[in-house]
Amino acid sequence: MTDLSIPLLGPLAWIDAVVLIWIVLTLASAAYVAWDASTNNPELTVMKWGWVLVTLYTGLLGAVLYVMSCKEPRPGTHERFISPLWKQGVGSTIHCVAGDATGIVFAATATALLGFPMWIDFIVEYALGFGFGLFVFQALFMKDMMGGSYRRALTMSLVPEWLSMNMVMAGMIPAMTLLMMGQDMRAMEPAHLVYWGAMSASIIVGFVVAYPVNVWLVAVGLKHGMGTQRALGKGGHSPDLEQIWQRMIRRGRRRPAHAAAAGHSH
Protein backbone atom coordinates (compact mmCIF):
# COMPACT_ATOMS: atom_id res chain seq x y z
CA MET A 1 0.00 0.00 0.00
CA THR A 2 0.99 3.63 -0.51
CA ASP A 3 0.52 6.49 1.93
CA LEU A 4 -2.13 7.97 -0.38
CA SER A 5 -5.76 8.00 0.64
CA ILE A 6 -8.58 9.57 -1.38
CA PRO A 7 -12.16 10.19 -0.20
CA LEU A 8 -14.56 7.52 -1.50
CA LEU A 9 -11.61 5.39 -2.63
CA GLY A 10 -9.78 5.05 0.68
CA PRO A 11 -6.12 3.93 0.91
CA LEU A 12 -4.56 3.27 -2.48
CA ALA A 13 -2.34 0.37 -3.49
CA TRP A 14 0.53 1.15 -5.86
CA ILE A 15 -1.42 -0.16 -8.83
CA ASP A 16 -4.33 2.11 -7.87
CA ALA A 17 -2.02 5.12 -7.81
CA VAL A 18 -0.63 4.23 -11.25
CA VAL A 19 -4.13 3.82 -12.70
CA LEU A 20 -5.25 7.09 -11.13
CA ILE A 21 -2.35 8.93 -12.79
CA TRP A 22 -3.26 7.20 -16.07
CA ILE A 23 -6.87 8.34 -15.75
CA VAL A 24 -5.80 11.95 -15.16
CA LEU A 25 -3.53 11.81 -18.22
CA THR A 26 -6.37 10.20 -20.19
CA LEU A 27 -8.82 12.98 -19.38
CA ALA A 28 -6.25 15.63 -20.29
CA SER A 29 -5.42 13.80 -23.54
CA ALA A 30 -9.08 13.42 -24.52
CA ALA A 31 -9.72 17.10 -23.78
CA TYR A 32 -6.81 18.09 -26.04
CA VAL A 33 -7.92 15.81 -28.88
CA ALA A 34 -11.51 17.04 -28.60
CA TRP A 35 -10.38 20.67 -28.71
CA ASP A 36 -7.99 20.25 -31.62
CA ALA A 37 -10.36 18.05 -33.64
CA SER A 38 -13.24 20.49 -33.24
CA THR A 39 -11.28 23.68 -33.91
CA ASN A 40 -8.29 22.87 -36.15
CA ASN A 41 -8.96 19.60 -37.95
CA PRO A 42 -10.95 19.31 -41.23
CA GLU A 43 -11.46 15.57 -40.66
CA LEU A 44 -14.95 14.09 -41.08
CA THR A 45 -17.18 14.46 -38.00
CA VAL A 46 -17.47 10.73 -37.37
CA MET A 47 -13.69 10.46 -37.22
CA LYS A 48 -13.45 13.36 -34.79
CA TRP A 49 -15.78 11.50 -32.45
CA GLY A 50 -13.82 8.34 -33.07
CA TRP A 51 -10.55 9.94 -32.03
CA VAL A 52 -12.08 11.36 -28.84
CA LEU A 53 -13.59 8.01 -27.85
CA VAL A 54 -10.45 6.01 -28.59
CA THR A 55 -8.34 8.52 -26.65
CA LEU A 56 -10.70 8.08 -23.69
CA TYR A 57 -10.03 4.35 -23.91
CA THR A 58 -6.29 4.44 -24.63
CA GLY A 59 -5.17 7.58 -22.85
CA LEU A 60 -1.95 9.34 -23.73
CA LEU A 61 -1.23 6.77 -26.45
CA GLY A 62 -4.36 7.83 -28.32
CA ALA A 63 -3.33 11.49 -28.20
CA VAL A 64 0.17 10.69 -29.46
CA LEU A 65 -1.28 8.64 -32.31
CA TYR A 66 -3.65 11.49 -33.17
CA VAL A 67 -0.77 13.96 -33.44
CA MET A 68 1.34 11.55 -35.50
CA SER A 69 -1.34 10.48 -37.98
CA CYS A 70 -4.24 12.94 -38.08
CA LYS A 71 -3.51 16.37 -36.60
CA GLU A 72 -3.16 18.86 -39.47
CA PRO A 73 0.44 20.12 -39.24
CA ARG A 74 -0.23 23.30 -41.26
CA PRO A 75 -3.45 24.77 -42.71
CA GLY A 76 -4.42 23.10 -45.98
CA THR A 77 -2.06 20.13 -45.62
CA HIS A 78 -4.34 17.54 -44.04
CA GLU A 79 -5.11 15.62 -47.25
CA ARG A 80 -1.46 14.96 -48.04
CA PHE A 81 -0.49 14.44 -44.39
CA ILE A 82 -2.96 11.57 -43.93
CA SER A 83 -2.30 9.95 -47.33
CA PRO A 84 0.28 7.26 -46.33
CA LEU A 85 -1.29 3.82 -46.05
CA TRP A 86 -0.16 3.35 -42.45
CA LYS A 87 -2.09 6.48 -41.43
CA GLN A 88 -5.14 5.38 -43.39
CA GLY A 89 -4.89 2.08 -41.53
CA VAL A 90 -4.78 3.95 -38.24
CA GLY A 91 -7.92 5.86 -39.23
CA SER A 92 -9.72 2.66 -40.14
CA THR A 93 -8.73 1.06 -36.84
CA ILE A 94 -9.83 4.16 -34.91
CA HIS A 95 -13.22 4.00 -36.60
CA CYS A 96 -13.55 0.31 -35.75
CA VAL A 97 -12.32 0.47 -32.15
CA ALA A 98 -14.38 3.58 -31.34
CA GLY A 99 -17.60 1.70 -32.07
CA ASP A 100 -16.61 -1.77 -30.93
CA ALA A 101 -14.91 -0.70 -27.71
CA THR A 102 -17.86 1.49 -26.72
CA GLY A 103 -20.17 -1.50 -26.95
CA ILE A 104 -17.67 -3.77 -25.20
CA VAL A 105 -17.05 -1.39 -22.29
CA PHE A 106 -20.77 -0.89 -21.76
CA ALA A 107 -21.46 -4.64 -21.93
CA ALA A 108 -18.54 -5.61 -19.68
CA THR A 109 -19.51 -3.05 -17.05
CA ALA A 110 -23.20 -3.99 -17.11
CA THR A 111 -22.56 -7.74 -16.89
CA ALA A 112 -20.00 -7.24 -14.11
CA LEU A 113 -22.47 -5.19 -12.08
CA LEU A 114 -25.15 -7.83 -12.67
CA GLY A 115 -22.77 -10.59 -11.59
CA PHE A 116 -22.88 -12.64 -14.79
CA PRO A 117 -20.26 -15.38 -15.21
CA MET A 118 -17.29 -14.63 -17.45
CA TRP A 119 -18.46 -16.78 -20.39
CA ILE A 120 -21.77 -14.92 -20.60
CA ASP A 121 -19.85 -11.67 -20.21
CA PHE A 122 -17.74 -12.41 -23.31
CA ILE A 123 -20.78 -13.37 -25.40
CA VAL A 124 -22.61 -10.16 -24.49
CA GLU A 125 -19.47 -8.10 -25.08
CA TYR A 126 -18.99 -9.57 -28.54
CA ALA A 127 -22.65 -9.12 -29.51
CA LEU A 128 -22.93 -5.56 -28.24
CA GLY A 129 -19.49 -4.53 -29.51
CA PHE A 130 -20.17 -5.90 -32.98
CA GLY A 131 -23.73 -4.54 -33.01
CA PHE A 132 -22.80 -1.01 -31.95
CA GLY A 133 -19.79 -0.95 -34.26
CA LEU A 134 -21.75 -2.19 -37.28
CA PHE A 135 -25.22 -0.71 -36.91
CA VAL A 136 -24.23 2.65 -35.42
CA PHE A 137 -20.61 3.64 -35.95
CA GLN A 138 -20.26 2.06 -39.38
CA ALA A 139 -23.64 1.97 -41.14
CA LEU A 140 -25.48 4.86 -39.47
CA PHE A 141 -22.63 7.35 -39.28
CA MET A 142 -21.31 6.46 -42.73
CA LYS A 143 -24.55 6.17 -44.72
CA ASP A 144 -23.95 9.56 -46.39
CA MET A 145 -20.79 8.11 -47.86
CA MET A 146 -22.99 5.44 -49.47
CA GLY A 147 -25.31 7.89 -51.17
CA GLY A 148 -27.54 8.29 -48.11
CA SER A 149 -28.60 4.63 -48.01
CA TYR A 150 -28.43 2.97 -44.58
CA ARG A 151 -29.07 -0.45 -46.13
CA ARG A 152 -26.21 -0.03 -48.59
CA ALA A 153 -23.90 1.18 -45.83
CA LEU A 154 -24.87 -1.83 -43.70
CA THR A 155 -24.27 -4.27 -46.55
CA MET A 156 -20.93 -2.72 -47.47
CA SER A 157 -19.76 -2.62 -43.84
CA LEU A 158 -20.80 -6.12 -42.72
CA VAL A 159 -17.81 -8.23 -43.76
CA PRO A 160 -15.07 -5.63 -43.10
CA GLU A 161 -16.53 -4.83 -39.67
CA TRP A 162 -16.82 -8.52 -38.83
CA LEU A 163 -13.17 -9.13 -39.74
CA SER A 164 -11.99 -6.08 -37.86
CA MET A 165 -14.15 -6.80 -34.81
CA ASN A 166 -12.81 -10.35 -34.60
CA MET A 167 -9.28 -8.97 -34.45
CA VAL A 168 -10.24 -6.50 -31.73
CA MET A 169 -11.75 -9.29 -29.65
CA ALA A 170 -8.82 -11.62 -30.42
CA GLY A 171 -6.62 -9.08 -28.66
CA MET A 172 -9.01 -7.99 -25.92
CA ILE A 173 -10.30 -11.35 -24.64
CA PRO A 174 -6.90 -12.83 -23.67
CA ALA A 175 -5.81 -9.47 -22.21
CA MET A 176 -9.00 -9.10 -20.17
CA THR A 177 -8.76 -12.69 -18.96
CA LEU A 178 -5.15 -12.21 -17.89
CA LEU A 179 -5.61 -8.79 -16.30
CA MET A 180 -9.03 -9.25 -14.72
CA MET A 181 -8.60 -12.79 -13.45
CA GLY A 182 -5.02 -12.44 -12.25
CA GLN A 183 -3.80 -11.90 -8.72
CA ASP A 184 -5.89 -8.76 -8.10
CA MET A 185 -9.50 -9.88 -8.40
CA ARG A 186 -10.68 -6.30 -7.86
CA ALA A 187 -10.02 -5.86 -11.58
CA MET A 188 -13.34 -7.63 -12.23
CA GLU A 189 -15.35 -4.99 -10.35
CA PRO A 190 -16.16 -1.62 -12.00
CA ALA A 191 -16.14 0.08 -8.58
CA HIS A 192 -12.35 -0.27 -8.44
CA LEU A 193 -9.73 1.73 -10.31
CA VAL A 194 -7.89 -1.38 -11.46
CA TYR A 195 -10.95 -2.47 -13.47
CA TRP A 196 -10.68 0.66 -15.63
CA GLY A 197 -6.93 0.25 -15.91
CA ALA A 198 -7.38 -3.34 -17.09
CA MET A 199 -10.08 -2.26 -19.55
CA SER A 200 -7.85 0.46 -21.02
CA ALA A 201 -4.90 -1.92 -21.37
CA SER A 202 -7.13 -4.54 -23.04
CA ILE A 203 -8.44 -2.03 -25.58
CA ILE A 204 -4.87 -1.00 -26.41
CA VAL A 205 -4.02 -4.66 -27.07
CA GLY A 206 -7.16 -5.02 -29.19
CA PHE A 207 -6.18 -1.95 -31.21
CA VAL A 208 -2.69 -3.31 -31.89
CA VAL A 209 -4.02 -6.70 -32.99
CA ALA A 210 -6.70 -5.14 -35.23
CA TYR A 211 -4.37 -2.67 -36.93
CA PRO A 212 -2.74 -5.00 -39.52
CA VAL A 213 -6.06 -6.30 -40.85
CA ASN A 214 -7.35 -2.73 -41.11
CA VAL A 215 -4.31 -1.72 -43.16
CA TRP A 216 -5.08 -4.61 -45.49
CA LEU A 217 -8.81 -3.73 -45.66
CA VAL A 218 -7.94 -0.16 -46.66
CA ALA A 219 -5.30 -1.31 -49.14
CA VAL A 220 -7.78 -3.54 -51.00
CA GLY A 221 -10.56 -0.94 -50.85
CA LEU A 222 -12.87 -2.75 -48.40
CA LYS A 223 -12.69 -0.01 -45.76
CA HIS A 224 -12.13 3.74 -45.73
CA GLY A 225 -9.30 5.30 -43.79
CA MET A 226 -9.37 9.04 -43.13
CA GLY A 227 -10.67 11.85 -45.31
CA THR A 228 -11.52 15.53 -44.99
CA GLN A 229 -14.63 17.65 -45.27
CA ARG A 230 -12.76 19.72 -47.89
CA ALA A 231 -12.31 16.71 -50.16
CA LEU A 232 -15.39 14.64 -49.40
CA GLY A 233 -17.91 17.31 -48.42
CA LYS A 234 -19.92 17.66 -45.22
CA GLY A 235 -23.16 16.25 -46.57
CA GLY A 236 -22.04 13.09 -48.31
CA HIS A 237 -21.09 12.14 -51.83
CA SER A 238 -21.52 9.33 -54.30
CA PRO A 239 -19.89 5.92 -53.79
CA ASP A 240 -18.05 6.42 -57.10
CA LEU A 241 -16.31 9.54 -55.79
CA GLU A 242 -15.46 7.71 -52.58
CA GLN A 243 -13.72 5.00 -54.60
CA ILE A 244 -11.79 7.62 -56.58
CA TRP A 245 -10.69 9.29 -53.34
CA GLN A 246 -9.58 6.01 -51.82
CA ARG A 247 -7.48 5.14 -54.90
CA MET A 248 -5.78 8.52 -54.71
CA ILE A 249 -5.18 8.14 -50.98
CA ARG A 250 -3.46 4.82 -51.61
CA ARG A 251 -1.26 6.45 -54.26
CA GLY A 252 -0.40 9.35 -51.95
CA ARG A 253 -1.94 11.99 -54.22
CA ARG A 254 -4.18 14.98 -53.59
CA ARG A 255 -7.67 14.94 -54.92
CA PRO A 256 -8.12 17.14 -57.99
CA ALA A 257 -10.07 20.33 -57.43
CA HIS A 258 -12.81 19.34 -59.91
CA ALA A 259 -13.39 16.02 -58.07
CA ALA A 260 -13.59 17.80 -54.72
CA ALA A 261 -16.06 20.27 -56.16
CA ALA A 262 -18.15 17.42 -57.50
CA GLY A 263 -18.09 15.82 -54.06
CA HIS A 264 -19.60 18.95 -52.54
CA SER A 265 -22.35 18.97 -55.15
CA HIS A 266 -23.80 15.63 -54.11
Secondary structure, DSSP 4 states (H G I P E B T S, - for coil): --S-EETTTEE--HHHHHHHHHHHHHHHHHHHHHHHHHHT--S-HHHHHHHHHHHHHHTHHHHHHHHHHTS-SSTT-HHHHT-SHHHHHHHHHHHHHHHHHHHHHHHHHHHHHHT--HHHHHHHHHHHHHHIIIIIIIIIHHGGGGTT-HHHHHHHHHHHHHHHHHHHHHHHHHHHHHHHSSS-GGGG-TTSHHHHHHHHHHHHHHHHHHHHHHHHHHHTTSS-----HHHH-SS---HHHHHHHHHHHHHT-PPPHHHHHHHHH-
